[in-house]
């Protein structure tokens, strides 16, 4: 492990110790603090294993991933908050709500963007670490998706992306976590951008499995660390909402693996708009 991984471990341990000691500032800023420590830790593990990472060799890529992470999560916040397109004074989210926020709007925005900037890096670095170790040799028979299947996925994804905006409803949250991957993954595949469909065509299932596993692992950590924080989020879901692990209803954990696929597809679609087609070296 590279040296900045020890700094990440220290940040995680220190944040947890101060949180348990009742330090109020750390309690309010716990989420961005602990996830910054996690990104430092996993980046160091990936660098030690592969020789490359966002903080050691591919810093520009790391900046792009962090910026895309902020923009991507604000997109999901747009889905969650009908006020963005419906107007009015209703500030409640459809699916998740934040509590004990900073009273200063400036500090609140800093906290939002700092926390949001860690989401894609945490997912991608975790996937890179898993792909370089436990899931390095996951192979399947080469499979090329039929054109009709790709067309159907794009059409279904387009409906899934638009419908929650036209009909805001707590029942439609699964569409938010699946629509973009159905829409964008086939487009990335067809344009030669990084894609787990392209990897499956080569018989390599390590990227798909690593992303799914990273989504599950990070999802558990998100909910575990959120549960103890002072500034935190809770959920409103119409099905199975009373059966929870931490603050997340049990069924909600099924959304984290496809969420990782969605973040990967969204990032490489946006990256492709900048003209970057070659596969990044980190993931």
Secondary structure as a PSIPRED ss2 file (coil, helix, strand):
# PSIPRED VFORMAT (PSIPRED V4.0)

   1 X C   1.000  0.000  0.000
   2 X C   1.000  0.000  0.000
   3 X C   1.000  0.000  0.000
   4 X H   0.000  1.000  0.000
   5 X H   0.000  1.000  0.000
   6 X H   0.000  1.000  0.000
   7 X H   0.000  1.000  0.000
   8 X H   0.000  1.000  0.000
   9 X H   0.000  1.000  0.000
  10 X H   0.000  1.000  0.000
  11 X H   0.000  1.000  0.000
  12 X H   0.000  1.000  0.000
  13 X H   0.000  1.000  0.000
  14 X H   0.000  1.000  0.000
  15 X H   0.000  1.000  0.000
  16 X H   0.000  1.000  0.000
  17 X H   0.000  1.000  0.000
  18 X H   0.000  1.000  0.000
  19 X H   0.000  1.000  0.000
  20 X H   0.000  1.000  0.000
  21 X C   1.000  0.000  0.000
  22 X C   1.000  0.000  0.000
  23 X C   1.000  0.000  0.000
  24 X H   0.000  1.000  0.000
  25 X H   0.000  1.000  0.000
  26 X H   0.000  1.000  0.000
  27 X H   0.000  1.000  0.000
  28 X H   0.000  1.000  0.000
  29 X C   1.000  0.000  0.000
  30 X H   0.000  1.000  0.000
  31 X H   0.000  1.000  0.000
  32 X H   0.000  1.000  0.000
  33 X H   0.000  1.000  0.000
  34 X H   0.000  1.000  0.000
  35 X H   0.000  1.000  0.000
  36 X H   0.000  1.000  0.000
  37 X H   0.000  1.000  0.000
  38 X H   0.000  1.000  0.000
  39 X H   0.000  1.000  0.000
  40 X H   0.000  1.000  0.000
  41 X H   0.000  1.000  0.000
  42 X H   0.000  1.000  0.000
  43 X H   0.000  1.000  0.000
  44 X H   0.000  1.000  0.000
  45 X H   0.000  1.000  0.000
  46 X H   0.000  1.000  0.000
  47 X H   0.000  1.000  0.000
  48 X H   0.000  1.000  0.000
  49 X H   0.000  1.000  0.000
  50 X H   0.000  1.000  0.000
  51 X C   1.000  0.000  0.000
  52 X C   1.000  0.000  0.000
  53 X C   1.000  0.000  0.000
  54 X C   1.000  0.000  0.000
  55 X C   1.000  0.000  0.000
  56 X C   1.000  0.000  0.000
  57 X C   1.000  0.000  0.000
  58 X C   1.000  0.000  0.000
  59 X H   0.000  1.000  0.000
  60 X H   0.000  1.000  0.000
  61 X H   0.000  1.000  0.000
  62 X H   0.000  1.000  0.000
  63 X H   0.000  1.000  0.000
  64 X H   0.000  1.000  0.000
  65 X H   0.000  1.000  0.000
  66 X H   0.000  1.000  0.000
  67 X H   0.000  1.000  0.000
  68 X H   0.000  1.000  0.000
  69 X H   0.000  1.000  0.000
  70 X H   0.000  1.000  0.000
  71 X H   0.000  1.000  0.000
  72 X H   0.000  1.000  0.000
  73 X H   0.000  1.000  0.000
  74 X H   0.000  1.000  0.000
  75 X H   0.000  1.000  0.000
  76 X H   0.000  1.000  0.000
  77 X H   0.000  1.000  0.000
  78 X H   0.000  1.000  0.000
  79 X H   0.000  1.000  0.000
  80 X H   0.000  1.000  0.000
  81 X C   1.000  0.000  0.000
  82 X C   1.000  0.000  0.000
  83 X H   0.000  1.000  0.000
  84 X H   0.000  1.000  0.000
  85 X H   0.000  1.000  0.000
  86 X H   0.000  1.000  0.000
  87 X C   1.000  0.000  0.000
  88 X C   1.000  0.000  0.000
  89 X C   1.000  0.000  0.000
  90 X C   1.000  0.000  0.000
  91 X C   1.000  0.000  0.000
  92 X C   1.000  0.000  0.000
  93 X C   1.000  0.000  0.000
  94 X C   1.000  0.000  0.000
  95 X C   1.000  0.000  0.000
  96 X E   0.000  0.000  1.000
  97 X E   0.000  0.000  1.000
  98 X E   0.000  0.000  1.000
  99 X E   0.000  0.000  1.000
 100 X C   1.000  0.000  0.000
 101 X C   1.000  0.000  0.000
 102 X C   1.000  0.000  0.000
 103 X C   1.000  0.000  0.000
 104 X C   1.000  0.000  0.000
 105 X H   0.000  1.000  0.000
 106 X H   0.000  1.000  0.000
 107 X H   0.000  1.000  0.000
 108 X H   0.000  1.000  0.000
 109 X H   0.000  1.000  0.000
 110 X H   0.000  1.000  0.000
 111 X H   0.000  1.000  0.000
 112 X H   0.000  1.000  0.000
 113 X H   0.000  1.000  0.000
 114 X H   0.000  1.000  0.000
 115 X H   0.000  1.000  0.000
 116 X H   0.000  1.000  0.000
 117 X H   0.000  1.000  0.000
 118 X H   0.000  1.000  0.000
 119 X H   0.000  1.000  0.000
 120 X H   0.000  1.000  0.000
 121 X H   0.000  1.000  0.000
 122 X H   0.000  1.000  0.000
 123 X H   0.000  1.000  0.000
 124 X H   0.000  1.000  0.000
 125 X H   0.000  1.000  0.000
 126 X H   0.000  1.000  0.000
 127 X H   0.000  1.000  0.000
 128 X H   0.000  1.000  0.000
 129 X H   0.000  1.000  0.000
 130 X H   0.000  1.000  0.000
 131 X H   0.000  1.000  0.000
 132 X H   0.000  1.000  0.000
 133 X C   1.000  0.000  0.000
 134 X C   1.000  0.000  0.000
 135 X C   1.000  0.000  0.000
 136 X C   1.000  0.000  0.000
 137 X C   1.000  0.000  0.000
 138 X C   1.000  0.000  0.000
 139 X E   0.000  0.000  1.000
 140 X C   1.000  0.000  0.000
 141 X C   1.000  0.000  0.000
 142 X C   1.000  0.000  0.000
 143 X C   1.000  0.000  0.000
 144 X C   1.000  0.000  0.000
 145 X C   1.000  0.000  0.000
 146 X C   1.000  0.000  0.000
 147 X H   0.000  1.000  0.000
 148 X H   0.000  1.000  0.000
 149 X H   0.000  1.000  0.000
 150 X H   0.000  1.000  0.000
 151 X H   0.000  1.000  0.000
 152 X H   0.000  1.000  0.000
 153 X H   0.000  1.000  0.000
 154 X H   0.000  1.000  0.000
 155 X H   0.000  1.000  0.000
 156 X H   0.000  1.000  0.000
 157 X H   0.000  1.000  0.000
 158 X H   0.000  1.000  0.000
 159 X H   0.000  1.000  0.000
 160 X H   0.000  1.000  0.000
 161 X H   0.000  1.000  0.000
 162 X H   0.000  1.000  0.000
 163 X H   0.000  1.000  0.000
 164 X H   0.000  1.000  0.000
 165 X H   0.000  1.000  0.000
 166 X H   0.000  1.000  0.000
 167 X C   1.000  0.000  0.000
 168 X C   1.000  0.000  0.000
 169 X C   1.000  0.000  0.000
 170 X H   0.000  1.000  0.000
 171 X H   0.000  1.000  0.000
 172 X H   0.000  1.000  0.000
 173 X H   0.000  1.000  0.000
 174 X H   0.000  1.000  0.000
 175 X H   0.000  1.000  0.000
 176 X H   0.000  1.000  0.000
 177 X H   0.000  1.000  0.000
 178 X H   0.000  1.000  0.000
 179 X H   0.000  1.000  0.000
 180 X H   0.000  1.000  0.000
 181 X H   0.000  1.000  0.000
 182 X H   0.000  1.000  0.000
 183 X H   0.000  1.000  0.000
 184 X H   0.000  1.000  0.000
 185 X H   0.000  1.000  0.000
 186 X H   0.000  1.000  0.000
 187 X H   0.000  1.000  0.000
 188 X H   0.000  1.000  0.000
 189 X H   0.000  1.000  0.000
 190 X H   0.000  1.000  0.000
 191 X C   1.000  0.000  0.000
 192 X C   1.000  0.000  0.000
 193 X C   1.000  0.000  0.000
 194 X C   1.000  0.000  0.000
 195 X C   1.000  0.000  0.000
 196 X H   0.000  1.000  0.000
 197 X H   0.000  1.000  0.000
 198 X H   0.000  1.000  0.000
 199 X H   0.000  1.000  0.000
 200 X H   0.000  1.000  0.000
 201 X H   0.000  1.000  0.000
 202 X C   1.000  0.000  0.000
 203 X C   1.000  0.000  0.000
 204 X E   0.000  0.000  1.000
 205 X C   1.000  0.000  0.000
 206 X H   0.000  1.000  0.000
 207 X H   0.000  1.000  0.000
 208 X H   0.000  1.000  0.000
 209 X H   0.000  1.000  0.000
 210 X H   0.000  1.000  0.000
 211 X H   0.000  1.000  0.000
 212 X H   0.000  1.000  0.000
 213 X H   0.000  1.000  0.000
 214 X H   0.000  1.000  0.000
 215 X H   0.000  1.000  0.000
 216 X H   0.000  1.000  0.000
 217 X H   0.000  1.000  0.000
 218 X H   0.000  1.000  0.000
 219 X H   0.000  1.000  0.000
 220 X H   0.000  1.000  0.000
 221 X H   0.000  1.000  0.000
 222 X H   0.000  1.000  0.000
 223 X H   0.000  1.000  0.000
 224 X H   0.000  1.000  0.000
 225 X H   0.000  1.000  0.000
 226 X H   0.000  1.000  0.000
 227 X H   0.000  1.000  0.000
 228 X H   0.000  1.000  0.000
 229 X C   1.000  0.000  0.000
 230 X C   1.000  0.000  0.000
 231 X C   1.000  0.000  0.000
 232 X E   0.000  0.000  1.000
 233 X E   0.000  0.000  1.000
 234 X E   0.000  0.000  1.000
 235 X E   0.000  0.000  1.000
 236 X C   1.000  0.000  0.000
 237 X C   1.000  0.000  0.000
 238 X C   1.000  0.000  0.000
 239 X C   1.000  0.000  0.000
 240 X C   1.000  0.000  0.000
 241 X C   1.000  0.000  0.000
 242 X C   1.000  0.000  0.000
 243 X C   1.000  0.000  0.000
 244 X E   0.000  0.000  1.000
 245 X E   0.000  0.000  1.000
 246 X C   1.000  0.000  0.000
 247 X C   1.000  0.000  0.000
 248 X E   0.000  0.000  1.000
 249 X E   0.000  0.000  1.000
 250 X H   0.000  1.000  0.000
 251 X H   0.000  1.000  0.000
 252 X H   0.000  1.000  0.000
 253 X H   0.000  1.000  0.000
 254 X H   0.000  1.000  0.000
 255 X H   0.000  1.000  0.000
 256 X H   0.000  1.000  0.000
 257 X H   0.000  1.000  0.000
 258 X H   0.000  1.000  0.000
 259 X H   0.000  1.000  0.000
 260 X H   0.000  1.000  0.000
 261 X H   0.000  1.000  0.000
 262 X H   0.000  1.000  0.000
 263 X H   0.000  1.000  0.000
 264 X H   0.000  1.000  0.000
 265 X H   0.000  1.000  0.000
 266 X H   0.000  1.000  0.000
 267 X H   0.000  1.000  0.000
 268 X H   0.000  1.000  0.000
 269 X H   0.000  1.000  0.000
 270 X H   0.000  1.000  0.000
 271 X H   0.000  1.000  0.000
 272 X H   0.000  1.000  0.000
 273 X H   0.000  1.000  0.000
 274 X C   1.000  0.000  0.000
 275 X C   1.000  0.000  0.000
 276 X C   1.000  0.000  0.000
 277 X C   1.000  0.000  0.000
 278 X C   1.000  0.000  0.000
 279 X C   1.000  0.000  0.000
 280 X C   1.000  0.000  0.000
 281 X C   1.000  0.000  0.000
 282 X C   1.000  0.000  0.000
 283 X C   1.000  0.000  0.000
